[in-house]
Amino acid sequence: MKPLPGDQVPGPGPAVESARFLLPVVLGYCSVVLILLLRHELWQDEWQAWLIAKNSLSLPDLFRNLRYEGHPGLWHLGLFLVSRVTRNPLGMQLLHLLVAVSAVWVFLRYAPFTRLQKVLFILGYFPVYEYAAISRNYGLGVLGLFLYCALFCRPGARNYPLLGIVLLFLCQTSAYGLMIAMVLGVILLGAALQERAAGTWGFVAASALVLLGIALSLLQIVPPSDSGFAAGWQFDLDFPHLLTTLATVWKSYFPLPALDYHFWGTNLISDPRWQALFSVILLAFGLLLFRRQPLPLLLYALGTAGLLTFTYVKYPGSLRHHGHLYLLFIAGLWLSKGAIPGEGRASGPRLGAVISSPRTPVQPLIDFCQVHRRQVVTVLLAVHLAAGLWAASLDFLYPFSASKRVARFIKQHRLDGLLILGDADDAASAVAGCLGRAIYYPASRCRGSFVVWNQKRKTELEDGELVAQARKVSRRRHEDALLLLNHELPPGRFPVIPVQKFTHSLVPAENYYLYLLPASVD
């Protein structure tokens, strides 16, 4: 197919990997992740998505149940289809395995890194653990980002409609996928202007697809007026909050967890002031590294600024959210290295071409970043490898959530026929998922499986209010109640009988305490 008028024809591009390298590495990665998935106990967020999909009676019902979730529904749509085939959550985990392996295959085959760097990356914290062993919608975003990078740097005429389809897909993965897709849309516009292709039908089609993707995503993300999750905005200048926001860069680039049993989401450096300082150094390195390459620089600067702004003004997030900062850096390297001279692109005007500029006072720093680029990136990837091995080994050896053991205990002791009241409801929902039945949530004053994040839900109940409400429900139904809590009640203070406690979860919020409340107790 001949290129359209005004299209730039890139050079041969970086060579793709051979099957002799790809096959054993992908199979090895798949085996590792499969073992982790089979050993990993699902926690509340994983159960939330699965329970919404499984308990939705139709597609309209699915999207109605998603209105408080804060994410578009592509992942949930996939789970809905899987749940029509099997009611076992293993189906969700196998779907997530397919997504993770697909993303890794695209990265290994097309990313312009050394083989050592590729292996280090896929075994790093985010690709092997956070976005693989834990089944969430963010893995789809990784796949969409990598597909975009592979297509963007592909030799031959740039396929704008196909890139538009990928961005439409990326918009539907998560709120963070939407933000990254919007930045990648700006990059696509920059490339089209650079290649004088902005007026071609291909770019117009891509633009329409991107706008459609943004609109569809926003229609699903914007919460109802009675939403109780992540409500409100932070526009005032709050210096401690600013430090905490900046610190997310360090935590995503160097996710080395504390050497502690409860490792998840921790960092070896716990002081946000030091984290913020190191974050500024890392951001400076990235900006200097991409300084001479307009579009990779725009991707890195605009994308990082957008994610940090969202973190400050709307949702502080956790490490799984902050990991998108690291992915942006990897994507910037991909676009940069896939297009600079000496890496396979033809000479002449093109994306990422080094721009000649007068020497500036920061030129020595720029030269340092360029000269030591490979070493710094390799060290960074090695840190992620260490973090991934530590996280995966702890998850393999110890229960991530105690919910599975709690459900097994309840069934073995024939307590599943009792009225079960769960508080906190988000932690209790994991046990509801393992039991395969609805339970009563005092925080929402209703029975259910997944949590509805509206304003009717109380985030916390006082112990006295909790027991009083349980007693009221128990007496009304004339049956004993089983209290499922994620905290311990003061001994002897309430008319309940301690049954069992489960306190060895890697996630502290999913340690559980069981109490029996007889209906006849006054």
Steps between C-alpha positions, in 0.01 A plus 500: 500500500644836397535769768255785487618843386686672778559177696850452628651162434720401794808294448539131567455543878642285778512130421235280658606207715526149363278212606803322650519774764129574532361149550701387806484841668124537452438141614720558803316820588163332448600214731617734776184712487273195484660359816456836674138528389418154632664580836361853531190553716267753341454815703211746516567698181535184293183355648315829446549486122420129479188524718366795300548308176367169633193645670397729213205349316558681169731749333280798599499364855880469489555864407238608751696318772821667381383856545678546834824324407693793346632294208365423151367150456722317251649269764160439655357427157762230455418360844129507417563281196724265699240472776244376245732203445617431856407627845849418627721812548786297357350601165580863584856410592554307177365795300743726686782258422414525130507880519833508687667251265374693195649824634832330572507341154454841335773648719749218441443494126498870418655708780842641400686387813776248555400144575628535854288812551194326356531202735561729798194705411252215464614350831479838673251595767220633280506255204540184709308590814285812527364481143514120463459301821233743625203495262394858434410713199843667487653210304281595204649850515852357484403299192345805333806717572740241361289446190507873436879521538552200272276644229635852536860386447416243233682545167302615200221753470339577833160333532296776661162320507652198673669726754163667556339163569772419756443833674123442505575164664742662748237758600273218618752328728513729806498864604880492474481336160272783390751765613788326325291453185426874491872577516574241231232668289695826529815311396314364199398852405860616536620219276234581240600867497865402475424265212249737335231235531251695714267548203497138382194278539703263718577761762145637491369147562750453785394831656134400487579166664698666778226753571242221501713303744537799733126571491403137568746482787385823659137389479591199713750666735308812605321382816136562596423790731462265797843338461689456824836392356784748438257788527639853511804676360820639649592837346648672804877499540584238761877452529494155670249380240722641225800309640295182516390551139856557377613194695290277273764537227769350723270223621405400146857513363655329805219283644730319744265404783593515865644172630184432689226238498246763397708610201229599254507868411795577728841641409844456655522878527194600702563873548295692237752786507781275378263329258401838354865607467594181317190539285615845386839353406336222303270744320797721413683197359200410284454854371870535416506158338216589262589869462610477136210282387178704484230233502654260755563805717140612458374151586713483814447856623130536420410150611690523829361845574146378429528195724657700784231768470227236520673347803511838674157640424282187487626161612826427689492140384726206581808346343291324234383845386841665531654227283365683196772763556760229452322368193509849348876509545535161330274617216710815461814288471326276247395788275833674547731207441284363225553816294842650575784470247699183527203298627363403161304801377590664173666838508313818423213685672310260727363446848771505759767643276774665703470875468819701481504775761754738650688379805328597825610496867312173550668336201739295719199355682331423168817329375523302824143375465558398140836329565377305803151437368536124461666449839241707686209322330653158570550583868141624519373177345717295738338680795158408363615140463600489867167654602307256283684198641441616858129566446441181305684283753303639796170460314598144413597406857231685698129576456441834329150508649355285777157501329545155347592342835206674669256366241644150534463516880140623477407216265685230694325599824161536326468865586409603147131446574504780758423865439844648426567871557821641359682817603705668355293421193783530245712247691200277572409489131807283437357238737159535332670423170674192641175377657308560178210666682373842599550626855353789696708820501418717804685794342253500210207350696432245227594156375738471211822361358691789341514843668296793370709814554215745549428749776260264677801294603679586823874448480531413869264382772566533871521161670190576706300602193621193313400254773168679560412481131602134486285423803204680342528307174555173685192542716284605208595183315497282814838345426854516629739734321863453405699823512782521245730787595847614399576628849479353848224595743599594856483179709194473722342826391230360270271195524682307227688170499846503335517222242834530316749755377715504186793738536773399253390683185755700303228765466427616857146611412416140410575345838167379639327436831188284532246548779170322568209715615216277634154630416384441857767723661365814671 
